[in-house]
Amino acid sequence: MTAPFLKGEAICLRPLCKLDEDLYVRLHASLQTMRHVSTPLDADTARERFAAACRLTVSSDPSYWVWTIFVSGHAEDAGIASLMAGDTRAEIGMLLLPEWQGRGVGMQAVRRLTAYGFSTLGVDRIESRQRVGNVGWQRLMERSGFKRVEGAIMRAEWLTWRRDCDWSNR
């Protein structure tokens, strides 16, 4: 199994491929996009990480898969989303272009990745991290059923979110 296509209500998550290099570099080199994640990357480093992400996305091991997010009816990409899965837990992450933030795209992608993690990969919980001050991600996590993990062992500038699978609703 490699990273599959995932369809949401009005979005499609397509496994990252060579066609997505410009988007990946644009997102990771942008101060505006990376302000709540990390220091922006220089273009060469972003390209190296892109090549590694492509290799991992086509592997049969879901320890790190990346998707390109498309919105139905629009030709341009909206961003990228990732899912890193282990035996019992997974972590999701996302970078959206500024013009797609606050438009429900992130919510749909998180819901689709969460459903995939629970139903197909069979993980017991899904987590996410955010920098303090990323109010948009905080609202997204709360609306998606995630709870903030109090006292998580992490640097002071980071918050951890967690959603446990409710196996009784399966």
C-alpha positions as semicolon CSV with decimal commas, in nm:
position;residue;x (nm);y (nm);z (nm)
1;M;0,000;0,000;0,000
2;T;0,125;0,348;-0,084
3;A;-0,039;0,677;0,004
4;P;-0,389;0,663;-0,149
5;F;-0,604;0,932;-0,306
6;L;-0,838;1,068;-0,037
7;K;-1,157;1,249;-0,131
8;G;-1,347;1,482;0,098
9;E;-1,667;1,680;0,050
10;A;-1,509;1,942;-0,176
11;I;-1,141;1,851;-0,168
12;C;-0,911;1,582;-0,297
13;L;-0,585;1,478;-0,137
14;R;-0,348;1,341;-0,401
15;P;-0,022;1,174;-0,299
16;L;0,270;1,412;-0,339
17;C;0,453;1,367;-0,669
18;K;0,724;1,536;-0,878
19;L;0,470;1,782;-1,021
20;D;0,431;1,937;-0,673
21;E;0,789;2,057;-0,625
22;D;0,713;2,425;-0,689
23;L;0,422;2,420;-0,443
24;Y;0,630;2,243;-0,178
25;V;0,918;2,489;-0,214
26;R;0,682;2,787;-0,221
27;L;0,515;2,678;0,103
28;H;0,834;2,588;0,290
29;A;1,028;2,897;0,182
30;S;0,749;3,143;0,271
31;L;0,781;3,343;0,593
32;Q;0,404;3,397;0,595
33;T;0,323;3,027;0,557
34;M;0,593;2,904;0,796
35;R;0,540;3,166;1,069
36;H;0,358;2,918;1,295
37;V;0,570;2,616;1,204
38;S;0,941;2,684;1,182
39;T;1,202;2,900;1,017
40;P;1,144;2,913;0,641
41;L;1,375;2,693;0,437
42;D;1,603;2,810;0,161
43;A;1,500;2,678;-0,181
44;D;1,776;2,415;-0,203
45;T;1,692;2,266;0,138
46;A;1,321;2,269;0,051
47;R;1,396;2,079;-0,272
48;E;1,601;1,819;-0,081
49;R;1,317;1,768;0,168
50;F;1,068;1,752;-0,116
51;A;1,263;1,469;-0,281
52;A;1,270;1,280;0,050
53;A;0,895;1,337;0,104
54;C;0,821;1,202;-0,245
55;R;1,024;0,887;-0,177
56;L;0,846;0,827;0,153
57;T;0,499;0,894;0,007
58;V;0,537;0,613;-0,248
59;S;0,667;0,367;0,011
60;S;0,439;0,103;0,158
61;D;0,517;0,229;0,509
62;P;0,274;0,500;0,626
63;S;0,530;0,642;0,869
64;Y;0,536;0,961;0,661
65;W;0,300;1,031;0,374
66;V;0,232;1,370;0,216
67;W;-0,061;1,477;-0,001
68;T;-0,129;1,777;-0,221
69;I;-0,465;1,939;-0,142
70;F;-0,693;2,031;-0,432
71;V;-1,026;2,211;-0,405
72;S;-1,302;2,095;-0,638
73;G;-1,361;2,338;-0,922
74;H;-1,022;2,510;-0,887
75;A;-0,717;2,443;-1,100
76;E;-0,453;2,553;-0,850
77;D;-0,331;2,359;-0,548
78;A;-0,434;2,478;-0,202
79;G;-0,152;2,327;0,005
80;I;-0,007;2,007;0,142
81;A;-0,102;1,778;0,429
82;S;0,095;1,506;0,602
83;L;0,021;1,200;0,809
84;M;0,291;1,025;1,008
85;A;0,163;0,697;1,145
86;G;0,308;0,443;1,385
87;D;0,151;0,135;1,540
88;T;-0,112;0,302;1,758
89;R;-0,088;0,673;1,688
90;A;-0,053;0,919;1,404
91;E;0,031;1,286;1,369
92;I;-0,113;1,523;1,111
93;G;0,024;1,848;0,977
94;M;-0,069;2,093;0,706
95;L;0,053;2,396;0,517
96;L;-0,201;2,599;0,320
97;L;-0,133;2,884;0,084
98;P;-0,252;3,212;0,243
99;E;-0,536;3,251;-0,008
100;W;-0,684;2,916;0,108
101;Q;-0,660;2,974;0,482
102;G;-0,986;3,035;0,668
103;R;-1,200;2,891;0,387
104;G;-1,277;2,544;0,528
105;V;-1,011;2,362;0,326
106;G;-0,806;2,278;0,635
107;M;-1,113;2,148;0,819
108;Q;-1,200;1,912;0,536
109;A;-0,842;1,788;0,506
110;V;-0,812;1,726;0,882
111;R;-1,143;1,539;0,886
112;R;-1,042;1,322;0,592
113;L;-0,696;1,243;0,733
114;T;-0,844;1,169;1,076
115;A;-1,105;0,932;0,930
116;Y;-0,837;0,760;0,722
117;G;-0,606;0,720;1,021
118;F;-0,876;0,569;1,239
119;S;-1,064;0,355;0,987
120;T;-0,792;0,238;0,748
121;L;-0,469;0,253;0,944
122;G;-0,639;0,152;1,270
123;V;-0,458;0,397;1,496
124;D;-0,600;0,467;1,843
125;R;-0,520;0,837;1,851
126;I;-0,418;1,121;1,626
127;E;-0,214;1,417;1,742
128;S;-0,104;1,750;1,607
129;R;0,128;2,025;1,726
130;Q;0,106;2,398;1,684
131;R;0,299;2,699;1,794
132;V;0,137;2,915;2,057
133;G;-0,038;3,200;1,877
134;N;-0,163;2,998;1,580
135;V;-0,527;3,077;1,653
136;G;-0,651;2,941;1,321
137;W;-0,504;2,595;1,387
138;Q;-0,636;2,603;1,744
139;R;-0,991;2,669;1,620
140;L;-0,952;2,401;1,353
141;M;-0,840;2,144;1,611
142;E;-1,126;2,228;1,847
143;R;-1,386;2,210;1,567
144;S;-1,242;1,876;1,454
145;G;-1,289;1,712;1,793
146;F;-0,929;1,740;1,915
147;K;-0,852;1,826;2,277
148;R;-0,553;2,019;2,395
149;V;-0,306;1,801;2,585
150;E;-0,222;1,980;2,907
151;G;0,127;1,931;3,042
152;A;0,263;1,768;2,726
153;I;0,640;1,745;2,742
154;M;0,733;1,995;2,478
155;R;0,897;2,332;2,444
156;A;0,695;2,619;2,590
157;E;0,612;2,767;2,249
158;W;0,429;2,452;2,131
159;L;0,084;2,312;2,205
160;T;-0,020;1,951;2,147
161;W;-0,366;1,839;2,037
162;R;-0,506;1,487;2,055
163;R;-0,812;1,302;1,936
164;D;-0,877;0,946;2,046
165;C;-1,066;0,699;1,834
166;D;-1,411;0,615;1,961
167;W;-1,413;0,250;1,861
168;S;-1,779;0,213;1,970
169;N;-1,888;0,432;1,676
170;R;-1,723;0,217;1,413
